Amino acid sequence: MGLKYLRGPDPELRGALRYALADCTTELGADAMVEILNAAMQRKFRETRREPFARALREDPLKALLLPLEMVDRLGRREALLTEVRRRRPISSKIRDVAESYSRLDKAVSAVFSRFG
C-alpha cells in the first residue's frame, strides 16, 4: 500500500503553509489564489466561490485561508496545491521552504512505515 493512502492530514505544517500562501496572495492577487485553491481541490465549495472568497482574501488573507487549507489537507490535495503555487510563483522562498518541510515529513513517515511493512 502506498504511503499516500496511509497518511492523513498534516495540521502541524498548515500554519506555515497559510502564512506562505498569504504572501503569495499579496504578490499574485486574490483572483489567482482563488483559481489555485479551486484547481487544487478539484471541486468548488461554497466557501471558495470566486467573488466572496477573493474579497475575503483581499481583506485578510490569513483568516480567509484557514478553512480552504484545511479542506485541501483533508482531501489529500496539498501536493497539488504546492505544485500549482510553485508553477505560478516559482521564486517564493517561503513556499519552497514549506514544500521542503512537507517532503522531509513524508520521508520520515515513510521511514517509520517501512519498518512495519
N, C-alpha and C positions, 0 to 999 in steps of 0.2 A: 504494500500500500504506500502511496506517495506521501511525502511529508505534508503537502498542502491539504490533504484530507484529514490529517491528524491535528493540524493547527487550528486554533480558534482565534478570536480577536486579540489584538495586542494593545490594550489600553495604556500600557506603560510608555509607549512612544507616540501616542496620539497627540499629546500636548505639544511635543516638539514639531510634529508634522503640521499642526494647526498654526503655530507661530510662523513656520516657514511658508505655508500657503498664504497667510495673511500678508506677508511681504510680497509674495508673487502677485497677489490680488492688486496690491498697490501699483506694481510695475506693469502687469498685463491688462488690468482693468477688470471690473466686476463681470461684465458680459462674457469675457473669455473664461473666467473662473467658473461661471455657471455652465458653460459648454464643457469644460474639462471634467467637472464633477458629474454631470449627467452622462457624459460619454463613459466615464469610468464605472458608473453604477449600472450602465446598460438598461436603465429604467428611468422613468420620470416619476418623481414623487411630488406630492403636494407641496412639501417644504422647499423644493428646489425649482418651482415654476420660475421662468425667466425674470419677469419684472419684479415681483415681490422679493425674490431672493437676491437679485442684483442690487436692489435698493438697500436691502439689509447689509449686503457686503460692502457697499459704499459707506454706510453709516458706521458699522462696527464689524469689521471682518472677523475678528477673534470670536465674537459672540455668534455671528451668523454661521461660522464653520463648525460649531460644536456638533449639532445633530447630523449634518451631512457626512462628516468624517466618521462618526460612529456607525452610520449606515454603510459607508464604504468598507470599513473594517469588518463589520459583521457579515457583509456579503462576500468577503474574501476578495475584494477588488482593490486592495491597497496597492499592489504592484502595478495594476493598470493605471491607477491614478498617478503614481510616481512616474511611470513611463510617459504619460501624456504631458505632465508638467515639465519633465526634463526635455521633451521634444520641443515644447514652446518656449521654455526658459532655460536653455542648457547651461548658462553660466551662473545659475543660482547656487552659491556655495552652501546655503542653508538646506536647500532641497537635496543637494549631493550628500551632505553630512547625514541627513535623516535617512536617505536611501542606504547609505553605508551602514548605519546603525541597524536598520532592519535586516540587512544582509548578514551582519555579524550575529544577530539574534537567530536568524534562520539557520546559520551554520552551527550555532551552539545547540539549538533544539534538535537539529538533525544528528549531531554527535550523540546526544543523550538517547534518542530513539534508536540509533544504530546499535546500541548496546543491548537492546531488547529484541532485536529482530534477526 
